[in-house]
Amino acid sequence: MSLEELRNKIDKIDTEMVELIAKRVRIAEQIGDEKKQLGELVKDNNRETVVFRKVREAALARKINSNNVENIYKQIIQTCRSVQQTSSVAFQGELGAYSEEAAFNYFGSSVTINPYESFEKVFKAVEKGEVEFGIVPVENSLEGSISQVYDLLLDSPLRVCGEVKLRVVHCLIANPVTQLGSVKKVFSHPQALGQCRTFLRHLNCELTPTYDTAGSVKLIKEQGLEGSAAIASARAAELYEMNIIARDIEDNPNNYTRFFVLSKSDALPTGINKASIVFSVKHEPGALYNSLKELALRNINLTKIESRPTRQKPWEYNFYLDCEGYRDEEELRDALGSLESNSIFVKLLGSYQKAKQELWAKH
């Protein structure tokens, strides 16, 4: 067979492949419509895992490189996802904030991003239907919980429908004319400043807290501040066309932030679920023990517990806990019923898929 004949065969196969991809895209559009009606996310990590496994197995059976085939399918899936109805997500801060990074990691790059000035406005945007989802930080591995978010969760009708954990990498960012040795003032969110104490101590500069990391970069950019810098992500530096004058300035590399995804309904069960609960107990000996015992007796793994003031009476507390399981599973359903009988009140904040792994913020 001649070279021209072989190339004609390739051309025919290429046309057939494009036709099949187009067919897959049209079916993906229909799936997107169904997901919209069911209130499901466009990005389905479990489904994509299954697809990639099948693709690798098919490639190996035909004795071709499975990694190369998987990379091709990643592009195909991204194309299919882009034609589905995209989700809209609210987050606190400016473009380039770590919450935005978490949203992209959770929902995919096709998600519509909506920045809001405060956590309260993020909650209200979801409650009013301005966006489908919200994403908010709930705790940092070094600085602890975000108390304002937990207080908002207590009062809001929204449900926690997902979580994502992000490895936070801080950069010192400034205008091109500013060098590290000339920095006299540093702007950033209080938690970011706290996570870079050692670096800032050696820098010997004035610290100015702001409401947002990326917003600090935007401030320096818009005001043309010289001798000032901001602590934020590398993405923020890229978005605002600023210089990174120091990288990885956090005190501890084990710097992770956990985010909750908020919506008006719970997520569907996946087999690797968690539940978040808030409750309060009577002010009497053994009250907390009797409540937690209901989880232990059913072999339910408790992954976190902390207390927060009720804001109603001094020295009385609500307890927030996370545990493994889904709200409709028999063990957890029975535990919640027993918990209600031993507590003043119980509120299920949501059931959702457990974050599979920590994700890195982009350098």
C-alpha positions as CSV (number, residue, x, y, z in Angstrom):
1,M,0.0,0.0,0.0
2,S,1.4,3.4,-1.0
3,L,2.1,6.3,1.3
4,E,-0.8,8.3,-0.2
5,E,-3.2,5.4,0.3
6,L,-2.1,5.1,4.0
7,R,-2.6,8.8,4.5
8,N,-6.1,8.6,2.9
9,K,-6.9,5.9,5.5
10,I,-5.6,8.2,8.3
11,D,-7.8,11.1,7.0
12,K,-10.8,8.9,6.9
13,I,-10.2,7.7,10.5
14,D,-9.7,11.3,11.6
15,T,-13.0,12.3,10.2
16,E,-14.7,9.4,11.9
17,M,-13.1,10.3,15.2
18,V,-14.3,13.9,15.0
19,E,-17.8,12.7,14.2
20,L,-17.7,10.5,17.3
21,I,-16.4,13.3,19.4
22,A,-19.2,15.5,18.1
23,K,-21.7,12.8,19.0
24,R,-20.2,12.6,22.5
25,V,-20.5,16.4,22.9
26,R,-24.2,16.3,21.9
27,I,-24.8,13.6,24.5
28,A,-22.9,15.6,27.1
29,E,-25.2,18.5,26.5
30,Q,-28.2,16.3,27.3
31,I,-26.5,15.0,30.4
32,G,-25.9,18.7,31.4
33,D,-29.6,19.4,31.1
34,E,-30.4,16.3,33.3
35,K,-27.8,17.4,35.9
36,K,-29.4,20.8,36.0
37,Q,-32.8,19.4,36.7
38,L,-31.4,17.1,39.5
39,G,-29.3,19.9,41.0
40,E,-26.1,18.0,40.4
41,L,-22.7,19.5,39.7
42,V,-21.4,19.6,36.1
43,K,-18.1,18.1,37.2
44,D,-18.5,14.5,38.6
45,N,-15.1,13.3,39.9
46,N,-16.4,9.7,40.5
47,R,-17.7,9.4,37.0
48,E,-14.5,10.8,35.4
49,T,-12.5,8.3,37.5
50,V,-14.5,5.4,36.0
51,V,-14.2,6.8,32.5
52,F,-10.4,7.1,32.7
53,R,-10.1,3.6,34.2
54,K,-12.1,2.1,31.3
55,V,-10.1,4.1,28.8
56,R,-6.8,2.9,30.2
57,E,-8.0,-0.7,30.2
58,A,-9.1,-0.4,26.6
59,A,-5.8,1.1,25.6
60,L,-3.8,-1.7,27.3
61,A,-6.0,-4.3,25.7
62,R,-5.0,-2.8,22.3
63,K,-1.3,-2.5,23.2
64,I,-1.1,1.3,23.0
65,N,0.2,3.7,25.6
66,S,-2.5,4.2,28.2
67,N,-1.1,7.4,29.6
68,N,-1.2,9.1,26.2
69,V,-4.7,7.9,25.5
70,E,-5.8,9.2,29.0
71,N,-4.3,12.6,28.2
72,I,-6.3,12.7,25.0
73,Y,-9.5,11.9,26.9
74,K,-8.8,14.6,29.4
75,Q,-9.1,17.1,26.6
76,I,-12.2,15.4,25.2
77,I,-13.9,15.5,28.7
78,Q,-13.0,19.1,29.1
79,T,-14.6,19.9,25.8
80,C,-17.8,18.0,26.8
81,R,-17.9,19.7,30.2
82,S,-17.6,23.1,28.6
83,V,-20.8,22.7,26.6
84,Q,-22.8,21.6,29.7
85,Q,-24.6,24.3,31.6
86,T,-22.0,25.8,33.8
87,S,-22.4,26.3,37.5
88,S,-22.2,29.8,39.1
89,V,-20.2,30.1,42.3
90,A,-19.9,32.9,44.8
91,F,-16.7,33.5,46.9
92,Q,-15.4,36.1,49.3
93,G,-12.7,38.3,48.0
94,E,-11.2,39.6,44.7
95,L,-10.3,37.6,41.7
96,G,-7.1,35.7,42.5
97,A,-8.2,34.8,46.0
98,Y,-7.5,31.4,47.4
99,S,-11.3,30.8,47.5
100,E,-11.4,31.3,43.8
101,E,-8.6,28.7,43.4
102,A,-10.6,26.3,45.5
103,A,-13.7,26.9,43.3
104,F,-11.8,26.1,40.1
105,N,-10.4,22.9,41.7
106,Y,-13.8,21.7,42.8
107,F,-16.0,22.7,39.9
108,G,-13.6,22.8,37.0
109,S,-12.3,25.7,34.8
110,S,-15.7,26.2,33.1
111,V,-17.4,27.5,36.3
112,T,-18.7,31.0,36.4
113,I,-17.0,32.9,39.3
114,N,-18.7,35.7,41.3
115,P,-16.6,37.6,43.9
116,Y,-18.3,39.2,46.9
117,E,-17.0,41.5,49.5
118,S,-18.0,39.4,52.6
119,F,-18.9,35.9,53.8
120,E,-22.3,37.1,54.6
121,K,-22.9,38.4,51.1
122,V,-21.8,35.0,49.7
123,F,-24.4,33.2,51.9
124,K,-27.1,35.7,50.8
125,A,-26.2,35.4,47.1
126,V,-26.9,31.6,47.3
127,E,-30.0,32.0,49.4
128,K,-31.5,34.5,47.0
129,G,-30.6,32.4,44.0
130,E,-28.1,34.9,42.5
131,V,-25.7,32.0,42.2
132,E,-26.1,28.2,42.5
133,F,-23.3,27.6,44.9
134,G,-21.0,29.4,47.4
135,I,-17.5,28.4,48.5
136,V,-16.2,29.5,51.9
137,P,-13.1,28.7,54.0
138,V,-14.0,27.0,57.3
139,E,-10.6,26.2,58.8
140,N,-6.9,26.5,58.3
141,S,-4.4,23.8,59.5
142,L,-2.3,26.5,61.2
143,E,-4.6,29.3,62.2
144,G,-7.7,27.2,63.1
145,S,-11.4,27.7,62.3
146,I,-13.0,30.7,60.6
147,S,-15.5,31.6,63.4
148,Q,-17.6,33.9,61.3
149,V,-18.3,31.2,58.7
150,Y,-19.4,28.8,61.4
151,D,-21.7,31.4,62.9
152,L,-23.3,32.0,59.5
153,L,-23.8,28.2,59.0
154,L,-25.7,28.1,62.2
155,D,-28.3,30.7,61.1
156,S,-28.4,30.0,57.3
157,P,-30.8,27.6,55.6
158,L,-28.1,26.6,53.2
159,R,-26.6,23.1,53.2
160,V,-23.0,22.0,53.0
161,C,-22.8,19.9,49.8
162,G,-19.1,19.5,49.3
163,E,-15.6,20.2,50.6
164,V,-12.2,20.9,49.1
165,K,-8.8,21.2,50.8
166,L,-6.2,23.5,49.3
167,R,-2.5,23.7,50.0
168,V,-1.8,27.4,50.5
169,V,1.4,28.8,49.1
170,H,2.0,32.5,50.0
171,C,3.9,34.9,47.8
172,L,5.1,38.4,48.6
173,I,3.9,40.6,45.7
174,A,4.7,44.2,44.7
175,N,4.9,46.7,41.9
176,P,7.9,46.2,39.6
177,V,9.8,49.1,41.1
178,T,9.7,47.6,44.6
179,Q,12.5,45.3,45.7
180,L,12.5,43.0,48.7
181,G,14.9,45.2,50.7
182,S,12.8,48.3,50.2
183,V,9.5,46.9,51.5
184,K,8.3,48.9,54.5
185,K,4.6,47.9,54.6
186,V,2.8,44.6,53.9
187,F,-0.9,44.3,53.3
188,S,-2.9,41.1,53.5
189,H,-5.7,39.2,55.3
190,P,-5.0,38.7,59.0
191,Q,-4.7,34.9,58.6
192,A,-2.2,35.3,55.8
193,L,-0.1,37.7,57.9
194,G,-0.3,35.2,60.8
195,Q,0.9,32.3,58.6
196,C,4.0,34.3,57.6
197,R,5.1,35.6,61.0
198,T,8.7,34.4,60.8
199,F,9.3,35.8,57.3
200,L,7.7,39.1,58.2
201,R,9.6,39.3,61.5
202,H,12.9,39.2,59.6
203,L,11.5,41.7,57.0
204,N,10.9,44.2,59.9
205,C,8.0,46.0,58.3
206,E,4.6,47.5,59.2
207,L,1.7,45.0,58.8
208,T,-1.7,46.3,57.6
209,P,-4.6,43.8,57.8
210,T,-7.1,43.9,54.9
211,Y,-10.3,41.9,54.1
212,D,-8.7,39.8,51.3
213,T,-5.3,38.5,50.0
214,A,-5.9,39.2,46.3
215,G,-7.6,42.5,47.2
216,S,-4.4,43.6,48.8
217,V,-2.5,43.1,45.5
218,K,-5.3,45.0,43.7
219,L,-4.9,47.9,46.2
220,I,-1.2,48.2,45.7
221,K,-1.7,48.0,41.9
222,E,-4.4,50.6,41.8
223,Q,-2.8,53.1,44.1
224,G,0.7,52.6,42.7
225,L,2.2,52.1,46.1
226,E,6.0,51.9,46.3
227,G,7.8,50.3,49.2
228,S,4.6,48.2,49.9
229,A,3.9,44.6,49.2
230,A,1.0,42.1,49.6
231,I,0.8,38.5,50.6
232,A,-1.3,36.5,48.2
233,S,-1.2,33.7,45.6
234,A,0.9,33.5,42.5
235,R,-2.3,33.7,40.5
236,A,-3.1,37.1,42.0
237,A,0.3,38.4,40.9
238,E,-0.4,37.1,37.4
239,L,-4.0,38.6,37.2
240,Y,-2.9,42.0,38.3
241,E,0.4,42.0,36.4
242,M,2.5,42.4,39.5
243,N,5.9,41.0,40.5
244,I,6.6,38.2,42.9
245,I,9.6,39.2,45.0
246,A,9.5,36.2,47.4
247,R,7.8,32.7,47.2
248,D,6.8,30.1,49.7
249,I,7.0,32.6,52.6
250,E,4.6,30.7,54.9
251,D,6.2,29.5,58.2
252,N,5.0,26.0,57.8
253,P,4.7,24.0,54.6
254,N,1.7,22.1,56.2
255,N,-0.5,25.0,55.4
256,Y,-3.9,23.8,54.2
257,T,-7.2,25.5,54.1
258,R,-10.5,23.5,54.0
259,F,-13.5,25.0,52.2
260,F,-17.2,24.2,52.3
261,V,-19.3,24.2,49.2
262,L,-22.8,25.6,49.9
263,S,-26.1,25.1,48.1
264,K,-29.8,24.9,48.9
265,S,-29.6,21.1,49.0
266,D,-27.4,18.2,50.1
267,A,-25.2,16.3,47.6
268,L,-26.1,12.8,46.5
269,P,-24.4,9.9,48.3
270,T,-21.1,8.6,46.8
271,G,-19.9,6.0,49.3
272,I,-17.2,8.2,50.7
273,N,-19.3,10.8,52.5
274,K,-19.1,13.0,55.5
275,A,-21.7,14.9,57.5
276,S,-21.4,18.2,59.4
277,I,-23.6,18.7,62.5
278,V,-24.1,21.5,65.1
279,F,-25.8,20.8,68.4
280,S,-26.0,22.1,72.0
281,V,-26.5,20.1,75.2
282,K,-27.9,20.7,78.6
283,H,-25.6,22.3,81.1
284,E,-25.3,19.2,83.3
285,P,-22.6,16.5,84.0
286,G,-22.3,13.9,81.3
287,A,-24.4,15.8,78.7
288,L,-21.7,16.0,76.0
289,Y,-20.6,12.4,76.7
290,N,-24.1,11.1,76.3
291,S,-24.5,12.9,73.0
292,L,-21.2,11.7,71.5
293,K,-21.8,8.2,72.8
294,E,-24.6,7.8,70.2
295,L,-21.9,8.1,67.5
296,A,-19.5,5.7,69.2
297,L,-22.1,3.0,69.8
298,R,-22.8,2.9,66.1
299,N,-19.1,2.9,65.1
300,I,-19.3,6.3,63.4
301,N,-15.9,7.9,63.0
302,L,-15.7,11.4,64.4
303,T,-13.3,13.5,62.3
304,K,-13.6,16.9,64.1
305,I,-15.3,18.6,67.0
306,E,-15.1,22.1,68.4
307,S,-17.2,24.5,70.5
308,R,-18.4,28.0,69.7
309,P,-20.3,30.4,72.0
310,T,-24.0,30.3,71.5
311,R,-24.2,34.1,71.5
312,Q,-27.4,33.8,73.6
313,K,-26.0,33.2,77.1
314,P,-22.5,33.7,78.5
315,W,-20.4,30.5,78.8
316,E,-22.8,28.3,76.9
317,Y,-21.6,26.6,73.7
318,N,-22.7,25.0,70.5
319,F,-20.7,22.0,69.3
320,Y,-19.7,21.6,65.7
321,L,-18.7,18.1,64.6
322,D,-17.8,16.3,61.4
323,C,-18.2,12.6,61.0
324,E,-18.0,9.9,58.3
325,G,-21.2,8.7,56.7
326,Y,-24.3,10.0,54.8
327,R,-27.4,11.3,56.4
328,D,-29.7,8.6,55.0
329,E,-27.5,5.7,56.1
330,E,-29.1,3.8,58.9
331,E,-26.4,4.2,61.5
332,L,-26.1,8.0,61.0
333,R,-29.8,8.4,60.8
334,D,-30.3,6.6,64.1
335,A,-27.5,8.4,65.7
336,L,-29.0,11.8,64.8
337,G,-32.3,10.7,66.2
338,S,-30.7,9.7,69.5
339,L,-28.6,12.9,69.5
340,E,-31.8,14.9,69.3
341,S,-33.2,13.2,72.4
342,N,-30.0,14.1,74.4
343,S,-29.6,17.6,73.1
344,I,-31.3,21.0,73.3
345,F,-31.1,21.3,69.5
346,V,-29.5,19.5,66.6
347,K,-28.9,20.9,63.1
348,L,-27.5,18.8,60.2
349,L,-25.4,21.3,58.2
350,G,-25.1,18.9,55.3
351,S,-23.9,15.6,53.9
352,Y,-21.3,15.6,51.1
353,Q,-18.5,13.8,49.4
354,K,-15.3,13.6,51.4
355,A,-12.4,15.5,49.9
356,K,-10.1,12.9,48.3
357,Q,-6.9,14.8,48.7
358,E,-5.4,18.2,49.4
359,L,-4.9,20.3,46.2
360,W,-2.1,22.7,45.6
361,A,-2.6,26.3,44.9
362,K,-0.8,27.3,41.8
363,H,2.8,28.6,42.2
